[in-house]
Amino acid sequence: MSIEAAIPSALRRLMQATVAWLNSWWRLLQFAARMLSLAFAPASYRGANLNLLARRIVRDTAPNLAWYGVLSALVSLVLIRIVVVTSQSYGLSRFALEMAVRVLVLELIPLTAAAFVALRTTLPEALEYSQSRSNAANTSDAELHQEFFPRVASGVFAVWMLAAVSCVTTLILAYLSLYGFTPWALPGYTRVVGQVFNPAVALILVLKIVFFSFAVGLIPMASSYYFGASYRAKVTHGLYDMVRLFAVMLLIEIASLMGNYY
């Protein structure tokens, strides 16, 4: 094959790949709009739909909360100790609390909470449910209300709950690690934490957790919605979903870092 013939072929493949990539993101936006409309629909919170939603949220959140709570507490203790010892060795003990709060609460906990829910719940459940579907082209309103929306909502809620509980736990552990079981250091502790969580930083933290939860809840189920039974022959597509999910999470994390430190 000549070079002149190879160049148009390469451009054609590049164009096809670009169109497929844009189409996948357009489908994701359409699916997100469907789930958002269901979130504001009163019918999603009535009768059998409410029971299914409540059971799904409890089933997906409670086990994750127990496991992640224990793991995050252990990791937080280790990292807090590392920060404290390092700060003392450089004569920066007064900055130990602020560094621990910024590293753990602002950066690590939201990211790890979202990754934990994605790997343990939303990605496996999306792949499992897509394999059980018979036809992706004929999705009824009942299936949207009873199958898709509860799975998306439970993924979103699980990230919120894990991040909130772990942030509070880490703040308590940071206080106990630095000051011990004494109430006298509480005014100074709350002052330092309040300086860290100024309105702008608190808003960025909340938005980061919200966008993480949307990515974790929506991206895996969008593939299940559009591909259905064909997903069974494309197990590698689950890998593609995982890569896309963590790419989105990385972009969100970069945006939050720019907002916090620039």
Contacts in CASP RR format, 6 or more apart in sequence:
PFRMAT RR
TARGET T0000
AUTHOR 0000-0000-0000
METHOD contacts of the structure
MODEL  1
MSIEAAIPSALRRLMQATVAWLNSWWRLLQFAARMLSLAFAPASYRGANL
NLLARRIVRDTAPNLAWYGVLSALVSLVLIRIVVVTSQSYGLSRFALEMA
VRVLVLELIPLTAAAFVALRTTLPEALEYSQSRSNAANTSDAELHQEFFP
RVASGVFAVWMLAAVSCVTTLILAYLSLYGFTPWALPGYTRVVGQVFNPA
VALILVLKIVFFSFAVGLIPMASSYYFGASYRAKVTHGLYDMVRLFAVML
LIEIASLMGNYY
1 9 0 8 1.000
27 222 0 8 1.000
27 226 0 8 1.000
28 218 0 8 1.000
28 219 0 8 1.000
28 222 0 8 1.000
31 218 0 8 1.000
31 221 0 8 1.000
31 222 0 8 1.000
31 225 0 8 1.000
31 226 0 8 1.000
32 214 0 8 1.000
32 218 0 8 1.000
32 222 0 8 1.000
34 144 0 8 1.000
35 148 0 8 1.000
35 149 0 8 1.000
35 152 0 8 1.000
35 218 0 8 1.000
38 44 0 8 1.000
38 144 0 8 1.000
38 145 0 8 1.000
38 149 0 8 1.000
39 149 0 8 1.000
39 153 0 8 1.000
43 49 0 8 1.000
43 145 0 8 1.000
44 50 0 8 1.000
44 53 0 8 1.000
44 145 0 8 1.000
44 149 0 8 1.000
45 53 0 8 1.000
48 146 0 8 1.000
49 145 0 8 1.000
49 146 0 8 1.000
49 149 0 8 1.000
52 146 0 8 1.000
52 150 0 8 1.000
53 149 0 8 1.000
53 150 0 8 1.000
53 153 0 8 1.000
53 154 0 8 1.000
55 150 0 8 1.000
56 150 0 8 1.000
56 151 0 8 1.000
56 153 0 8 1.000
56 154 0 8 1.000
57 150 0 8 1.000
57 153 0 8 1.000
57 154 0 8 1.000
57 157 0 8 1.000
57 158 0 8 1.000
59 154 0 8 1.000
60 117 0 8 1.000
60 121 0 8 1.000
60 125 0 8 1.000
60 154 0 8 1.000
60 155 0 8 1.000
60 157 0 8 1.000
60 158 0 8 1.000
61 154 0 8 1.000
61 157 0 8 1.000
61 158 0 8 1.000
61 161 0 8 1.000
61 162 0 8 1.000
64 116 0 8 1.000
64 117 0 8 1.000
64 120 0 8 1.000
64 121 0 8 1.000
64 158 0 8 1.000
64 162 0 8 1.000
65 158 0 8 1.000
65 161 0 8 1.000
65 162 0 8 1.000
65 165 0 8 1.000
67 116 0 8 1.000
67 120 0 8 1.000
68 112 0 8 1.000
68 113 0 8 1.000
68 116 0 8 1.000
68 162 0 8 1.000
68 166 0 8 1.000
69 162 0 8 1.000
69 165 0 8 1.000
69 166 0 8 1.000
69 169 0 8 1.000
72 109 0 8 1.000
72 112 0 8 1.000
72 113 0 8 1.000
72 166 0 8 1.000
72 169 0 8 1.000
72 170 0 8 1.000
73 166 0 8 1.000
73 169 0 8 1.000
73 170 0 8 1.000
73 173 0 8 1.000
76 104 0 8 1.000
76 166 0 8 1.000
76 169 0 8 1.000
76 170 0 8 1.000
76 173 0 8 1.000
76 174 0 8 1.000
77 173 0 8 1.000
77 177 0 8 1.000
79 100 0 8 1.000
79 103 0 8 1.000
79 104 0 8 1.000
79 108 0 8 1.000
80 100 0 8 1.000
80 104 0 8 1.000
80 170 0 8 1.000
80 173 0 8 1.000
80 174 0 8 1.000
80 177 0 8 1.000
80 178 0 8 1.000
81 177 0 8 1.000
83 96 0 8 1.000
83 99 0 8 1.000
83 100 0 8 1.000
83 103 0 8 1.000
84 93 0 8 1.000
84 96 0 8 1.000
84 100 0 8 1.000
84 177 0 8 1.000
84 178 0 8 1.000
87 93 0 8 1.000
87 95 0 8 1.000
87 96 0 8 1.000
87 99 0 8 1.000
88 96 0 8 1.000
96 178 0 8 1.000
97 174 0 8 1.000
97 178 0 8 1.000
97 189 0 8 1.000
97 192 0 8 1.000
97 193 0 8 1.000
98 192 0 8 1.000
98 195 0 8 1.000
98 196 0 8 1.000
100 174 0 8 1.000
101 170 0 8 1.000
101 171 0 8 1.000
101 174 0 8 1.000
101 192 0 8 1.000
101 193 0 8 1.000
101 196 0 8 1.000
102 196 0 8 1.000
104 170 0 8 1.000
104 174 0 8 1.000
105 167 0 8 1.000
105 170 0 8 1.000
105 171 0 8 1.000
105 205 0 8 1.000
106 196 0 8 1.000
106 201 0 8 1.000
106 205 0 8 1.000
106 256 0 8 1.000
106 260 0 8 1.000
107 253 0 8 1.000
107 256 0 8 1.000
107 257 0 8 1.000
109 163 0 8 1.000
109 166 0 8 1.000
109 167 0 8 1.000
109 170 0 8 1.000
110 163 0 8 1.000
110 205 0 8 1.000
110 208 0 8 1.000
110 209 0 8 1.000
110 212 0 8 1.000
111 212 0 8 1.000
111 249 0 8 1.000
111 253 0 8 1.000
113 159 0 8 1.000
113 162 0 8 1.000
113 163 0 8 1.000
113 166 0 8 1.000
113 209 0 8 1.000
113 212 0 8 1.000
114 159 0 8 1.000
114 163 0 8 1.000
114 209 0 8 1.000
114 212 0 8 1.000
114 213 0 8 1.000
114 215 0 8 1.000
114 216 0 8 1.000
114 249 0 8 1.000
115 246 0 8 1.000
115 249 0 8 1.000
116 162 0 8 1.000
117 155 0 8 1.000
117 158 0 8 1.000
117 159 0 8 1.000
117 162 0 8 1.000
117 216 0 8 1.000
118 216 0 8 1.000
118 220 0 8 1.000
118 242 0 8 1.000
118 245 0 8 1.000
118 246 0 8 1.000
121 154 0 8 1.000
121 155 0 8 1.000
121 158 0 8 1.000
122 151 0 8 1.000
122 155 0 8 1.000
122 216 0 8 1.000
122 217 0 8 1.000
122 220 0 8 1.000
122 221 0 8 1.000
123 220 0 8 1.000
123 238 0 8 1.000
123 241 0 8 1.000
123 242 0 8 1.000
123 245 0 8 1.000
125 151 0 8 1.000
125 220 0 8 1.000
126 151 0 8 1.000
126 220 0 8 1.000
126 221 0 8 1.000
126 223 0 8 1.000
126 224 0 8 1.000
126 238 0 8 1.000
126 241 0 8 1.000
127 220 0 8 1.000
127 224 0 8 1.000
127 231 0 8 1.000
127 235 0 8 1.000
127 238 0 8 1.000
129 147 0 8 1.000
129 151 0 8 1.000
129 221 0 8 1.000
129 224 0 8 1.000
130 223 0 8 1.000
130 224 0 8 1.000
130 227 0 8 1.000
130 228 0 8 1.000
130 229 0 8 1.000
130 231 0 8 1.000
130 232 0 8 1.000
131 229 0 8 1.000
131 231 0 8 1.000
131 232 0 8 1.000
133 224 0 8 1.000
133 228 0 8 1.000
133 229 0 8 1.000
133 231 0 8 1.000
134 229 0 8 1.000
135 228 0 8 1.000
135 229 0 8 1.000
136 225 0 8 1.000
136 226 0 8 1.000
136 227 0 8 1.000
136 228 0 8 1.000
136 229 0 8 1.000
136 230 0 8 1.000
139 148 0 8 1.000
139 225 0 8 1.000
148 221 0 8 1.000
148 224 0 8 1.000
148 225 0 8 1.000
151 217 0 8 1.000
151 221 0 8 1.000
152 217 0 8 1.000
152 218 0 8 1.000
152 221 0 8 1.000
155 213 0 8 1.000
155 216 0 8 1.000
155 217 0 8 1.000
156 213 0 8 1.000
156 214 0 8 1.000
156 216 0 8 1.000
156 217 0 8 1.000
157 213 0 8 1.000
158 213 0 8 1.000
158 216 0 8 1.000
159 209 0 8 1.000
159 212 0 8 1.000
159 213 0 8 1.000
159 216 0 8 1.000
159 217 0 8 1.000
160 209 0 8 1.000
160 210 0 8 1.000
160 213 0 8 1.000
163 209 0 8 1.000
163 212 0 8 1.000
171 193 0 8 1.000
175 185 0 8 1.000
175 186 0 8 1.000
175 189 0 8 1.000
178 185 0 8 1.000
178 189 0 8 1.000
179 185 0 8 1.000
179 189 0 8 1.000
197 205 0 8 1.000
200 259 0 8 1.000
201 260 0 8 1.000
204 256 0 8 1.000
204 259 0 8 1.000
204 260 0 8 1.000
205 256 0 8 1.000
207 256 0 8 1.000
208 252 0 8 1.000
208 253 0 8 1.000
208 256 0 8 1.000
211 252 0 8 1.000
212 249 0 8 1.000
212 252 0 8 1.000
215 245 0 8 1.000
215 248 0 8 1.000
215 249 0 8 1.000
215 252 0 8 1.000
216 245 0 8 1.000
216 249 0 8 1.000
219 241 0 8 1.000
219 244 0 8 1.000
219 245 0 8 1.000
219 248 0 8 1.000
220 238 0 8 1.000
220 241 0 8 1.000
220 245 0 8 1.000
223 231 0 8 1.000
223 237 0 8 1.000
223 238 0 8 1.000
223 240 0 8 1.000
223 241 0 8 1.000
224 231 0 8 1.000
227 234 0 8 1.000
227 237 0 8 1.000
231 237 0 8 1.000
END
